[in-house]
Amino acid sequence: MPPRAQKSTRTHASEASPDRLRERLIALAKNLSWTWIEVAQRPFAMLDPMAWEATNHAPLATLRTAGPERLAASAEDPRFLAVLKSAEAALKDAGRAKRWFPTSHRGRDARLRVAYFCSEFAIHESMQQYSGGLGVLAGDHLKSAEDLGVPLVGVGLLYQHGYYRQQFEADGRTRVLYPRYDFDDYPIEDTGVVIGCPIGRRRVKARIMKLRLGRTPILLLDTDLPGATSEDRKLTEGLYKGEPSLRMRQQILLGVGGVMALEAMGERITVHHLNEGHAAFATLERIARLVEQGVDLEVAREKVRGTTVFTTHTPVPAGHDRYEPRAAATAMSSVLKRAGITPAAFADLGRERPGDRTETLCMTVLALRSAAHVNGVAKLHGEISREMWHGVHPEIRDVTEVPIRSITNGVHPGTWLDPVAADFWRRHIGLRPETARPTTAAWTKATGVDQEKAWDLRNQLRARLVGFLRERAVRQSRARGESPSDVLRAGGIFCEDALTIGFARRFATYKRAPLIFRDRKRLSAILNDPQRPVQIVFAGKAHPRDTGGQEFAQTIHRMSRQPEFIGKVLLLEEYDMRIGRELTSGCDVWLNNPIRPHEASGTSGMKPPMHLGVNCSILDGWWPEGFDGRNGFAIEGHPVRRGDAARDAADAAALYEVLEDSLVPEFFDRSRSGLPKRWIQRALRSAATIPSPFSTHRMVSDYVAEAYLPANRG
């Protein structure tokens, strides 16, 4: 054999050796673009399918669990090597693709660099660093920024046990579990940089860890360091836990420490985006830095204000963090001294009524006073926010002139569009999911798709969901120590051809998860019609201290065990991104019945239309913008009396009427060929009208045009 050929053979063997294979897999895992590029997940699923499922789709944990023998076998498997090569090529192609922002913006605009502060980021189910919608939105925001090429860096905290894992006792009471995660199984980098964040009279050390979504980094602060006090370690122990004092100190670490982390990493930030008020203390640290450079305090405040974007997500006054001003001033004393801001002036920055010593310091008010670019997350929420915070602007008489606009939320198509559905739309409407643009015109062609083929897709996705739910029901039954006959029964729940309704979201009380059970007899008649079978699946979590929300979960658990609902109603124990994807892709109907106008936006309902699912919702949050009368269903209750009970009764009655008179009959009204033509027409219109305007590609482009670039130019 010629020497050149021998050298080529040795090189090929080296590329496929177990050690080299491990290096390639680790490199693949550390580029978190794999979380929304499906082909990049296949090597890990192929390496050890059981470990892939057991680790909740965690690449590095799968690699560790697989062991050297399986790795050696994969190194000699041509099929595996071909799949790995395709995965690497997909990530490389994604990184080299032309992006919307750099090709559309020049000059000063091209120098934009946004720091996006958020207390939680949902990137993937294997990294439990999120509690619900805020984190999912933040993760989707960063992913679309990466796809569109918007220069952005995320800033947050790294939690030792994330939010919490949920189990139910035999009677439905919530059991809260706090697992401790091994960050060696996270595709995360220790930058080796440590900051000292001033909190009170001390400097709390925090190391800077980094996740990488393609070219978009997320900097996460971790105080669980050798030699750290237990008090300091608690700052990044868990998400949304502990007393107000701990939460306040966490928010100092997020805001003040986040600004320090950006400087330590050499980030040249031009715009700071506060996603909710948790990071509002960042503005004071930025003011202090300018004052130290010799800038006048008022000039520094205006400079910081002009380059700050603030998004508020909470339309309920009780949902905004408030602290005792003296305690907050003590915790922020070092920053305030450097900025030349007195404790009294600091307190007034966070008060709707400056000078009113009976009022606490509100983080949202602090953010409102510190940002020139403020928005709510839906048109209705923008209206509610202007009314809610009118007091911050007493000089403005007309509430419509309060400077809070709205940028409606969206969802990241790559994360939430099921690969099977993506292939379907690619074939039938020419959709190119891999190409990111602010709007996608191809979706408008959905109404012209062949109805029989559309119905086949809907049936396939529903059948897969039923298989998933049966598997989870068996797992839950075994975890409760139930008998073999009970386990067997759990494995046979739900029907593949039944109308399947999904309700999955935080079990906050205003979302009213058990509303559909208000009239059990009426609901039983709907679910148990042998000619028109209907089934409902629930998933969600309440905050560990939200006893009302936990009672709602307990009510649903109890209802699912009533004779008339057994096999027709299922409550899943855990709720994460994996479950969210399965439900939003598999359910025929997405149910949403919050107390209007308490839902700021909501995003879960934006996902089913990509899978020919339809929404049935109260006209709250984003749905008033999305509903056109033909692409879903509206629940419009009209209480005859005032009060919560009358409102709930009216909304429940309206829900039953929609189900009985419109939704269920339409689903089961079949043509001679067996097609529910009116239903498919509605589902296709849902697909044509919702995915494009309610994507984070559109949302991020709106932030660029309406907030980021004006702040960058300012």
MOPEPE-V570616 format. One record per residue. N is the residue number from 1. RES is the residue in one letter. SS is DSSP state (~ for helix, > for strand, _ for the rest). Layout:
BEGIN
n:N res:RES ss:SS
n:N res:RES ss:SS
END
This chain:
BEGIN
n:1 res:M ss:_
n:2 res:P ss:_
n:3 res:P ss:~
n:4 res:R ss:~
n:5 res:A ss:~
n:6 res:Q ss:~
n:7 res:K ss:~
n:8 res:S ss:~
n:9 res:T ss:~
n:10 res:R ss:~
n:11 res:T ss:~
n:12 res:H ss:~
n:13 res:A ss:~
n:14 res:S ss:~
n:15 res:E ss:~
n:16 res:A ss:_
n:17 res:S ss:_
n:18 res:P ss:~
n:19 res:D ss:~
n:20 res:R ss:~
n:21 res:L ss:~
n:22 res:R ss:~
n:23 res:E ss:~
n:24 res:R ss:~
n:25 res:L ss:~
n:26 res:I ss:~
n:27 res:A ss:~
n:28 res:L ss:~
n:29 res:A ss:~
n:30 res:K ss:~
n:31 res:N ss:_
n:32 res:L ss:~
n:33 res:S ss:~
n:34 res:W ss:~
n:35 res:T ss:~
n:36 res:W ss:_
n:37 res:I ss:_
n:38 res:E ss:~
n:39 res:V ss:~
n:40 res:A ss:~
n:41 res:Q ss:~
n:42 res:R ss:~
n:43 res:P ss:~
n:44 res:F ss:~
n:45 res:A ss:~
n:46 res:M ss:~
n:47 res:L ss:~
n:48 res:D ss:_
n:49 res:P ss:~
n:50 res:M ss:~
n:51 res:A ss:~
n:52 res:W ss:~
n:53 res:E ss:~
n:54 res:A ss:~
n:55 res:T ss:_
n:56 res:N ss:_
n:57 res:H ss:_
n:58 res:A ss:_
n:59 res:P ss:~
n:60 res:L ss:~
n:61 res:A ss:~
n:62 res:T ss:~
n:63 res:L ss:~
n:64 res:R ss:~
n:65 res:T ss:~
n:66 res:A ss:~
n:67 res:G ss:~
n:68 res:P ss:~
n:69 res:E ss:~
n:70 res:R ss:~
n:71 res:L ss:~
n:72 res:A ss:~
n:73 res:A ss:~
n:74 res:S ss:~
n:75 res:A ss:~
n:76 res:E ss:_
n:77 res:D ss:_
n:78 res:P ss:~
n:79 res:R ss:~
n:80 res:F ss:~
n:81 res:L ss:~
n:82 res:A ss:~
n:83 res:V ss:~
n:84 res:L ss:~
n:85 res:K ss:~
n:86 res:S ss:~
n:87 res:A ss:~
n:88 res:E ss:~
n:89 res:A ss:~
n:90 res:A ss:~
n:91 res:L ss:~
n:92 res:K ss:~
n:93 res:D ss:~
n:94 res:A ss:~
n:95 res:G ss:~
n:96 res:R ss:~
n:97 res:A ss:_
n:98 res:K ss:_
n:99 res:R ss:_
n:100 res:W ss:~
n:101 res:F ss:~
n:102 res:P ss:~
n:103 res:T ss:~
n:104 res:S ss:~
n:105 res:H ss:_
n:106 res:R ss:_
n:107 res:G ss:~
n:108 res:R ss:~
n:109 res:D ss:~
n:110 res:A ss:~
n:111 res:R ss:~
n:112 res:L ss:_
n:113 res:R ss:_
n:114 res:V ss:>
n:115 res:A ss:>
n:116 res:Y ss:>
n:117 res:F ss:>
n:118 res:C ss:_
n:119 res:S ss:_
n:120 res:E ss:_
n:121 res:F ss:_
n:122 res:A ss:_
n:123 res:I ss:_
n:124 res:H ss:_
n:125 res:E ss:_
n:126 res:S ss:_
n:127 res:M ss:_
n:128 res:Q ss:_
n:129 res:Q ss:_
n:130 res:Y ss:_
n:131 res:S ss:_
n:132 res:G ss:_
n:133 res:G ss:~
n:134 res:L ss:~
n:135 res:G ss:~
n:136 res:V ss:~
n:137 res:L ss:~
n:138 res:A ss:~
n:139 res:G ss:~
n:140 res:D ss:~
n:141 res:H ss:~
n:142 res:L ss:~
n:143 res:K ss:~
n:144 res:S ss:~
n:145 res:A ss:~
n:146 res:E ss:~
n:147 res:D ss:~
n:148 res:L ss:~
n:149 res:G ss:_
n:150 res:V ss:_
n:151 res:P ss:_
n:152 res:L ss:>
n:153 res:V ss:>
n:154 res:G ss:>
n:155 res:V ss:>
n:156 res:G ss:>
n:157 res:L ss:>
n:158 res:L ss:_
n:159 res:Y ss:_
n:160 res:Q ss:_
n:161 res:H ss:_
n:162 res:G ss:_
n:163 res:Y ss:_
n:164 res:Y ss:_
n:165 res:R ss:>
n:166 res:Q ss:>
n:167 res:Q ss:>
n:168 res:F ss:>
n:169 res:E ss:_
n:170 res:A ss:_
n:171 res:D ss:_
n:172 res:G ss:_
n:173 res:R ss:_
n:174 res:T ss:>
n:175 res:R ss:>
n:176 res:V ss:>
n:177 res:L ss:>
n:178 res:Y ss:_
n:179 res:P ss:_
n:180 res:R ss:_
n:181 res:Y ss:_
n:182 res:D ss:_
n:183 res:F ss:~
n:184 res:D ss:~
n:185 res:D ss:~
n:186 res:Y ss:_
n:187 res:P ss:_
n:188 res:I ss:_
n:189 res:E ss:>
n:190 res:D ss:>
n:191 res:T ss:>
n:192 res:G ss:>
n:193 res:V ss:>
n:194 res:V ss:>
n:195 res:I ss:>
n:196 res:G ss:>
n:197 res:C ss:>
n:198 res:P ss:>
n:199 res:I ss:>
n:200 res:G ss:_
n:201 res:R ss:_
n:202 res:R ss:>
n:203 res:R ss:>
n:204 res:V ss:>
n:205 res:K ss:>
n:206 res:A ss:>
n:207 res:R ss:>
n:208 res:I ss:>
n:209 res:M ss:>
n:210 res:K ss:>
n:211 res:L ss:>
n:212 res:R ss:>
n:213 res:L ss:>
n:214 res:G ss:_
n:215 res:R ss:_
n:216 res:T ss:>
n:217 res:P ss:>
n:218 res:I ss:>
n:219 res:L ss:>
n:220 res:L ss:>
n:221 res:L ss:>
n:222 res:D ss:>
n:223 res:T ss:_
n:224 res:D ss:_
n:225 res:L ss:_
n:226 res:P ss:_
n:227 res:G ss:_
n:228 res:A ss:_
n:229 res:T ss:_
n:230 res:S ss:~
n:231 res:E ss:~
n:232 res:D ss:~
n:233 res:R ss:~
n:234 res:K ss:~
n:235 res:L ss:~
n:236 res:T ss:~
n:237 res:E ss:_
n:238 res:G ss:_
n:239 res:L ss:_
n:240 res:Y ss:_
n:241 res:K ss:_
n:242 res:G ss:_
n:243 res:E ss:_
n:244 res:P ss:~
n:245 res:S ss:~
n:246 res:L ss:~
n:247 res:R ss:~
n:248 res:M ss:~
n:249 res:R ss:~
n:250 res:Q ss:~
n:251 res:Q ss:~
n:252 res:I ss:~
n:253 res:L ss:~
n:254 res:L ss:~
n:255 res:G ss:~
n:256 res:V ss:~
n:257 res:G ss:~
n:258 res:G ss:~
n:259 res:V ss:~
n:260 res:M ss:~
n:261 res:A ss:~
n:262 res:L ss:~
n:263 res:E ss:~
n:264 res:A ss:~
n:265 res:M ss:_
n:266 res:G ss:_
n:267 res:E ss:_
n:268 res:R ss:_
n:269 res:I ss:_
n:270 res:T ss:_
n:271 res:V ss:>
n:272 res:H ss:>
n:273 res:H ss:>
n:274 res:L ss:>
n:275 res:N ss:>
n:276 res:E ss:_
n:277 res:G ss:~
n:278 res:H ss:~
n:279 res:A ss:~
n:280 res:A ss:_
n:281 res:F ss:~
n:282 res:A ss:~
n:283 res:T ss:~
n:284 res:L ss:~
n:285 res:E ss:~
n:286 res:R ss:~
n:287 res:I ss:~
n:288 res:A ss:~
n:289 res:R ss:~
n:290 res:L ss:~
n:291 res:V ss:~
n:292 res:E ss:~
n:293 res:Q ss:_
n:294 res:G ss:_
n:295 res:V ss:_
n:296 res:D ss:_
n:297 res:L ss:~
n:298 res:E ss:~
n:299 res:V ss:~
n:300 res:A ss:~
n:301 res:R ss:~
n:302 res:E ss:~
n:303 res:K ss:~
n:304 res:V ss:~
n:305 res:R ss:~
n:306 res:G ss:~
n:307 res:T ss:_
n:308 res:T ss:>
n:309 res:V ss:>
n:310 res:F ss:>
n:311 res:T ss:>
n:312 res:T ss:_
n:313 res:H ss:_
n:314 res:T ss:_
n:315 res:P ss:_
n:316 res:V ss:_
n:317 res:P ss:~
n:318 res:A ss:~
n:319 res:G ss:~
n:320 res:H ss:_
n:321 res:D ss:_
n:322 res:R ss:>
n:323 res:Y ss:>
n:324 res:E ss:_
n:325 res:P ss:~
n:326 res:R ss:~
n:327 res:A ss:~
n:328 res:A ss:~
n:329 res:A ss:~
n:330 res:T ss:~
n:331 res:A ss:~
n:332 res:M ss:_
n:333 res:S ss:~
n:334 res:S ss:~
n:335 res:V ss:~
n:336 res:L ss:~
n:337 res:K ss:~
n:338 res:R ss:~
n:339 res:A ss:~
n:340 res:G ss:_
n:341 res:I ss:_
n:342 res:T ss:_
n:343 res:P ss:~
n:344 res:A ss:~
n:345 res:A ss:~
n:346 res:F ss:~
n:347 res:A ss:~
n:348 res:D ss:~
n:349 res:L ss:~
n:350 res:G ss:_
n:351 res:R ss:_
n:352 res:E ss:_
n:353 res:R ss:_
n:354 res:P ss:_
n:355 res:G ss:_
n:356 res:D ss:_
n:357 res:R ss:_
n:358 res:T ss:_
n:359 res:E ss:_
n:360 res:T ss:_
n:361 res:L ss:>
n:362 res:C ss:>
n:363 res:M ss:~
n:364 res:T ss:~
n:365 res:V ss:~
n:366 res:L ss:~
n:367 res:A ss:~
n:368 res:L ss:~
n:369 res:R ss:~
n:370 res:S ss:~
n:371 res:A ss:_
n:372 res:A ss:_
n:373 res:H ss:>
n:374 res:V ss:>
n:375 res:N ss:>
n:376 res:G ss:>
n:377 res:V ss:_
n:378 res:A ss:_
n:379 res:K ss:~
n:380 res:L ss:~
n:381 res:H ss:~
n:382 res:G ss:~
n:383 res:E ss:~
n:384 res:I ss:~
n:385 res:S ss:~
n:386 res:R ss:~
n:387 res:E ss:~
n:388 res:M ss:~
n:389 res:W ss:_
n:390 res:H ss:~
n:391 res:G ss:~
n:392 res:V ss:~
n:393 res:H ss:~
n:394 res:P ss:_
n:395 res:E ss:_
n:396 res:I ss:_
n:397 res:R ss:_
n:398 res:D ss:_
n:399 res:V ss:~
n:400 res:T ss:~
n:401 res:E ss:~
n:402 res:V ss:_
n:403 res:P ss:_
n:404 res:I ss:_
n:405 res:R ss:>
n:406 res:S ss:>
n:407 res:I ss:_
n:408 res:T ss:_
n:409 res:N ss:_
n:410 res:G ss:_
n:411 res:V ss:>
n:412 res:H ss:_
n:413 res:P ss:~
n:414 res:G ss:~
n:415 res:T ss:~
n:416 res:W ss:~
n:417 res:L ss:_
n:418 res:D ss:_
n:419 res:P ss:~
n:420 res:V ss:~
n:421 res:A ss:~
n:422 res:A ss:~
n:423 res:D ss:~
n:424 res:F ss:~
n:425 res:W ss:~
n:426 res:R ss:~
n:427 res:R ss:~
n:428 res:H ss:~
n:429 res:I ss:~
n:430 res:G ss:_
n:431 res:L ss:_
n:432 res:R ss:_
n:433 res:P ss:_
n:434 res:E ss:_
n:435 res:T ss:_
n:436 res:A ss:_
n:437 res:R ss:_
n:438 res:P ss:_
n:439 res:T ss:_
n:440 res:T ss:_
n:441 res:A ss:~
n:442 res:A ss:~
n:443 res:W ss:~
n:444 res:T ss:~
n:445 res:K ss:~
n:446 res:A ss:~
n:447 res:T ss:~
n:448 res:G ss:~
n:449 res:V ss:_
n:450 res:D ss:_
n:451 res:Q ss:~
n:452 res:E ss:~
n:453 res:K ss:~
n:454 res:A ss:~
n:455 res:W ss:~
n:456 res:D ss:~
n:457 res:L ss:~
n:458 res:R ss:~
n:459 res:N ss:~
n:460 res:Q ss:~
n:461 res:L ss:~
n:462 res:R ss:~
n:463 res:A ss:~
n:464 res:R ss:~
n:465 res:L ss:~
n:466 res:V ss:~
n:467 res:G ss:~
n:468 res:F ss:~
n:469 res:L ss:~
n:470 res:R ss:~
n:471 res:E ss:~
n:472 res:R ss:~
n:473 res:A ss:~
n:474 res:V ss:~
n:475 res:R ss:~
n:476 res:Q ss:~
n:477 res:S ss:~
n:478 res:R ss:~
n:479 res:A ss:~
n:480 res:R ss:_
n:481 res:G ss:_
n:482 res:E ss:_
n:483 res:S ss:_
n:484 res:P ss:~
n:485 res:S ss:~
n:486 res:D ss:~
n:487 res:V ss:~
n:488 res:L ss:~
n:489 res:R ss:~
n:490 res:A ss:~
n:491 res:G ss:_
n:492 res:G ss:_
n:493 res:I ss:_
n:494 res:F ss:_
n:495 res:C ss:_
n:496 res:E ss:_
n:497 res:D ss:_
n:498 res:A ss:_
n:499 res:L ss:>
n:500 res:T ss:>
n:501 res:I ss:>
n:502 res:G ss:>
n:503 res:F ss:>
n:504 res:A ss:>
n:505 res:R ss:_
n:506 res:R ss:_
n:507 res:F ss:_
n:508 res:A ss:_
n:509 res:T ss:~
n:510 res:Y ss:~
n:511 res:K ss:~
n:512 res:R ss:_
n:513 res:A ss:~
n:514 res:P ss:~
n:515 res:L ss:~
n:516 res:I ss:~
n:517 res:F ss:~
n:518 res:R ss:_
n:519 res:D ss:_
n:520 res:R ss:~
n:521 res:K ss:~
n:522 res:R ss:~
n:523 res:L ss:~
n:524 res:S ss:~
n:525 res:A ss:~
n:526 res:I ss:~
n:527 res:L ss:~
n:528 res:N ss:_
n:529 res:D ss:_
n:530 res:P ss:_
n:531 res:Q ss:_
n:532 res:R ss:_
n:533 res:P ss:_
n:534 res:V ss:>
n:535 res:Q ss:>
n:536 res:I ss:>
n:537 res:V ss:>
n:538 res:F ss:>
n:539 res:A ss:>
n:540 res:G ss:_
n:541 res:K ss:_
n:542 res:A ss:_
n:543 res:H ss:_
n:544 res:P ss:_
n:545 res:R ss:_
n:546 res:D ss:_
n:547 res:T ss:~
n:548 res:G ss:~
n:549 res:G ss:~
n:550 res:Q ss:~
n:551 res:E ss:~
n:552 res:F ss:~
n:553 res:A ss:~
n:554 res:Q ss:~
n:555 res:T ss:~
n:556 res:I ss:~
n:557 res:H ss:~
n:558 res:R ss:~
n:559 res:M ss:~
n:560 res:S ss:~
n:561 res:R ss:_
n:562 res:Q ss:_
n:563 res:P ss:_
n:564 res:E ss:_
n:565 res:F ss:_
n:566 res:I ss:_
n:567 res:G ss:_
n:568 res:K ss:_
n:569 res:V ss:>
n:570 res:L ss:>
n:571 res:L ss:>
n:572 res:L ss:_
n:573 res:E ss:_
n:574 res:E ss:_
n:575 res:Y ss:_
n:576 res:D ss:_
n:577 res:M ss:~
n:578 res:R ss:~
n:579 res:I ss:~
n:580 res:G ss:~
n:581 res:R ss:~
n:582 res:E ss:~
n:583 res:L ss:~
n:584 res:T ss:~
n:585 res:S ss:~
n:586 res:G ss:~
n:587 res:C ss:_
n:588 res:D ss:_
n:589 res:V ss:>
n:590 res:W ss:>
n:591 res:L ss:>
n:592 res:N ss:>
n:593 res:N ss:_
n:594 res:P ss:_
n:595 res:I ss:_
n:596 res:R ss:_
n:597 res:P ss:_
n:598 res:H ss:_
n:599 res:E ss:_
n:600 res:A ss:_
n:601 res:S ss:_
n:602 res:G ss:_
n:603 res:T ss:_
n:604 res:S ss:_
n:605 res:G ss:~
n:606 res:M ss:~
n:607 res:K ss:~
n:608 res:P ss:~
n:609 res:P ss:~
n:610 res:M ss:~
n:611 res:H ss:~
n:612 res:L ss:_
n:613 res:G ss:_
n:614 res:V ss:>
n:615 res:N ss:>
n:616 res:C ss:>
n:617 res:S ss:>
n:618 res:I ss:>
n:619 res:L ss:_
n:620 res:D ss:_
n:621 res:G ss:_
n:622 res:W ss:_
n:623 res:W ss:~
n:624 res:P ss:~
n:625 res:E ss:~
n:626 res:G ss:~
n:627 res:F ss:_
n:628 res:D ss:_
n:629 res:G ss:_
n:630 res:R ss:_
n:631 res:N ss:_
n:632 res:G ss:>
n:633 res:F ss:>
n:634 res:A ss:>
n:635 res:I ss:>
n:636 res:E ss:_
n:637 res:G ss:_
n:638 res:H ss:_
n:639 res:P ss:_
n:640 res:V ss:_
n:641 res:R ss:_
n:642 res:R ss:_
n:643 res:G ss:_
n:644 res:D ss:~
n:645 res:A ss:~
n:646 res:A ss:~
n:647 res:R ss:~
n:648 res:D ss:~
n:649 res:A ss:~
n:650 res:A ss:~
n:651 res:D ss:~
n:652 res:A ss:~
n:653 res:A ss:~
n:654 res:A ss:~
n:655 res:L ss:~
n:656 res:Y ss:~
n:657 res:E ss:~
n:658 res:V ss:~
n:659 res:L ss:~
n:660 res:E ss:~
n:661 res:D ss:~
n:662 res:S ss:~
n:663 res:L ss:~
n:664 res:V ss:~
n:665 res:P ss:~
n:666 res:E ss:~
n:667 res:F ss:~
n:668 res:F ss:~
n:669 res:D ss:_
n:670 res:R ss:_
n:671 res:S ss:_
n:672 res:R ss:_
n:673 res:S ss:_
n:674 res:G ss:_
n:675 res:L ss:_
n:676 res:P ss:_
n:677 res:K ss:~
n:678 res:R ss:~
n:679 res:W ss:~
n:680 res:I ss:~
n:681 res:Q ss:~
n:682 res:R ss:~
n:683 res:A ss:~
n:684 res:L ss:~
n:685 res:R ss:~
n:686 res:S ss:~
n:687 res:A ss:~
n:688 res:A ss:~
n:689 res:T ss:~
n:690 res:I ss:_
n:691 res:P ss:_
n:692 res:S ss:_
n:693 res:P ss:_
n:694 res:F ss:_
n:695 res:S ss:>
n:696 res:T ss:~
n:697 res:H ss:~
n:698 res:R ss:~
n:699 res:M ss:~
n:700 res:V ss:~
n:701 res:S ss:~
n:702 res:D ss:~
n:703 res:Y ss:~
n:704 res:V ss:~
n:705 res:A ss:~
n:706 res:E ss:~
n:707 res:A ss:~
n:708 res:Y ss:~
n:709 res:L ss:~
n:710 res:P ss:~
n:711 res:A ss:~
n:712 res:N ss:~
n:713 res:R ss:~
n:714 res:G ss:_
END
